[in-house]
Amino acid sequence: MQINLNPIHAPFIKTKTTSLKILSSLNEKNNQNNQQSLVGKVKQLVLTNENRTKLNTYQDREFYAYPRLVSHIDNGFISILTNLYRERLRPNIEILDLMSSWVSHLPSDVKYKRVVGHGLNAQELAKNSRLEYFCVKDLNQDHKFEFETCSFDAVLCTVSVQYLQQPEKVFAEVFRVLKPGGVFIVSFSNRMFYEKAISAWREGSSYSRIRLVVQYFQCVEGFTEPEVIQKLPSTIDALFGFLSSSDPFYAVIAYRNFRIIHHD
């Protein structure tokens, strides 16, 4: 009698150890998916309803309907800002100039791949020679952009953050349109249209305003820890009892992380 000696393949037996490994793998994958779904989302609100109020309650489009072809900060501020852009923005990148106007303060000798503008007055934006094109949108009414996710290497917001009534949502939207590693630069001084600035800004100090912008970044999952830059006018005048007429310079900068940060 010939005996068939073909090997016998035992059925797969799910042991307790195997089950734990599978469960652990599934949990890890679910945790990664959950972390990924949180990236770019608002973790918590920074402002109360009272903080968001403005003295002028008319829609912003009405207030900005007339073009203002003037500088809202002094030459010293502009020089510092332009140098900051030169240091932080690489040539040939794609930039979104948020809440822009007739000038973007970018270095004139640096070429960028694309600069897109956003604002509330089409006439002002049409005068801005750095813009390839622009869109008109009231971010206090609609914070969503039509741009695709990961469209820009940099987003800029110059002396305008004080007018945002839903900054948490706007910063989350900025995160969405930034490419991984992309930078968001928010600059401001002590000037403002007082009646159009939100209550939290109007009633705050320079320090509290910096803290506000830092918190705007921190409330969105996925930004790096914000970096604060401040350059104040010379203290020489203050030592002799004079008030300096120069604009103080403040900037808060953060990047869209390349990877998920796991918080312990």
PEDA-V181478 format. One record per backbone hydrogen bond with DSSP energy under -1.0 kcal/mol. NH is the residue of the N-H (numbers start at 1). CO is the residue of the C=O. Records with the same first field share a line. If there is no record, write none. Layout:
NH->CO / CO
This chain:
19->15
20->16
21->17
22->18
23->19
24->20
25->21
26->22
27->23
28->24
29->25
30->26
31->27
32->28
33->29
34->30
35->31
36->32
37->33
38->34
39->35
40->221
41->38
43->219
53->50
56->195
62->59
63->59
64->60
65->62
70->68
78->74
79->75
80->76
81->77
82->78
83->79
84->80
85->81
86->82
87->83
88->84
89->85
92->111
95->114
96->154
97->116
98->156
100->118
110->107
114->93
116->95
117->133
118->97
119->135
125->121
126->122
128->125
131->128
132->115
135->117
137->119
141->138
142->138
150->176
151->177
152->177
153->94
154->94
155->183
156->96
157->185
159->187
163->160
164->161
170->166
171->167
172->168
173->169
174->170
175->171
176->172
177->173
178->174
179->152
181->256
182->179
183->153
184->254
185->155
186->252
187->157
188->250
194->192
196->193
197->193
198->162
199->53
200->51
202->198
203->199
209->205
210->206
211->207
212->208
213->209
214->210
215->211
216->212
217->213
218->214
219->215
220->217
221->41
223->220
224->255
227->253
229->251
231->249
239->235
240->236
241->238
242->237
249->231
250->188
251->229
252->186
253->227
254->184
256->182
257->222
